[in-house]
């Protein structure tokens, strides 16, 4: 889990844990080395810079919801989404577009929504007010 236990598990934590579990399975002889893929999908070069991006987003969402409630928080929350998506775009570019693919995209987009929802904000209500549909909160800026 993230440092704040009320927040959803960060994607970086999930991917590091999955990578570590696979490595343990290789070491135990449960998975052949040539079938292990998690370390190549989730290298430290991706996960190390991802962690501060996640932390900054969680802090931005917390700040937005600490200063208001309901619809008046939507613009600040949407700005936080834009900021994290642009940072993720930059990270993915550093990996030549290979860091964030289908599975990663889904996990990241879900996490972005869950962080907001953990603060008591309905993504559906926010979308109705700001003009985005279900599952589209990142679409305006996302390159991944």
HELIX and SHEET records of a PDB file:
HELIX    1   1 UNK A   11  UNK A   27  1                                  17    
HELIX    2   2 UNK A   33  UNK A   35  5                                   3    
HELIX    3   3 UNK A   38  UNK A   41  1                                   4    
HELIX    4   4 UNK A   44  UNK A   66  1                                  23    
HELIX    5   5 UNK A   70  UNK A   73  5                                   4    
HELIX    6   6 UNK A   74  UNK A   94  1                                  21    
HELIX    7   7 UNK A  102  UNK A  117  1                                  16    
HELIX    8   8 UNK A  123  UNK A  130  1                                   8    
END                                                                             
